[in-house]
Amino acid sequence: MPKSIIIIAGEPSADMHGAALTRALKISNPNLVISGIGGPQMREAGVKTFADLTQYAVIGFIEVLKHFSIFKKTFELTLLQIKKEQPQAVILIDYPGFNLRLAKRIKQDIPKVKVIYYISPQIWAWGKKRINLIKQTVDKMLVVFKFEETMYKENGIDAKFVGHPLLEKFKGLKEKKAVLESMNLSDTDKILSILPGSRINEVKKLLPVMLKGATALQKKMPEIKFLLIRALNINSDLIRGITHDYRHLNLKIIDKNTYDARNISSFAWVCSGTATLETAILGIPMLVVYKTSFLTWFTTKLLIELPYIGLVNVVAGKKIVPEFIQYHANPTNLFKATIDFFNLNAQKQDDIKQALTKVKLNLGTSDANKNAAQAIAALIN
């Protein structure tokens, strides 16, 4: 019988990573049977999905409660599938609220199944007590930051640093000149990319703030051009609905080749999350912005143990780009920070870009999925 694994990816970014990991696994073992929870990218990669939670990607207690019945139903369905298929391993990708509970139940109900965690929960930011649960339930941690490997090993957990899978996304970038020409832009234009997030709630809260900030900026800098980067899982109707009243902006909505578009930017406004690392890899100066419900923000503020939340700053170990969170995430602050950046001399702008280059170097090699696939194969064989 061919070997089988189940991959659990509950969010759009995890869907992307799950798809890339699937392709890497299939190269070394074409007969490997892969099923799981995932979205369109994993299905395209050949994963037989029995549930899709990417459309319910939310952050915060209130937001989770609204969809609790769906999460509970999917959780029970997943356990049934694992018991039915008896895979060699279950691969958990980030998504700790769901996946850590699942890991615990797997070890209780189906202990012979290996539990492998790819892309660690951010326990270094908050919830460090979860490391004990990980030690009890996870057979192998495949981590994407070097400091995570050190942290887990110090706590007696089998961990391997494989590099960051985001680095693989930028291998086939088009030349900037060709991208600029395709958009009727020039290399002397000031271009600002707007990334309002990959979750519906993020876009609803952040995009209006960003558009108001862009309006103020365009009045001050009439020559500026805006690129609104739409995440694949965000419905274009939602974007068009929010931007309808901002037709005065020199704004292009980018639906395809979004990395190429971002790569020609002079500056970016980025929703906190994976996108900040992507922007850092491209070497684009940015500010980080985030806004959520009051209760979620208040509770998270009590729990978080770092002085910043942007992954780009976490990896750098210091604040190298500005962060505007919750009430500080307002049009005036976005406007002022952007004007401050464009008023910097060339040397100071270059210093920011050099700091971003160091962040990229800290992410390791561009073979994360290949390395992860090899580690998984070694464990299940």
Buried (B, 14 or more C-beta within 10 A) or exposed (E): EEBBBBBBBBBBBBBBBBBBBBBBBBEEBEEBBBBBBBBBBBBEBBBEBBBBBBBBBBBBEEBBEEBEEEBEEBBEEBBEBBEEBEBBBBBBBBBBEBBBBBBBBBBEEBEEBBBBBBBBBBBBBBBEEBBEBBBEBBBBBBBBBBBBBEBBBEEEBBBBBBBBBBBBBBEEBBEEEEBBEEBEBEEEBBBBBBBBBBBBBBBBBBBBBBBBBBBBBBEEBEEBBBBBBBBBBBEEEBBEEBBEEBEEBEBBBBBEEBBBBBBBBBBBBBBBBBBBBBBBBBBBBBBBBBBBBEEBBEBBEEEBEEEBBBBBBBBBEEBBBBBBBBEBBBBEBBBBBBEEBBEEEEEEBEBBEEBBEEBBEBBBEBBBBBBBBBBBBEBBE
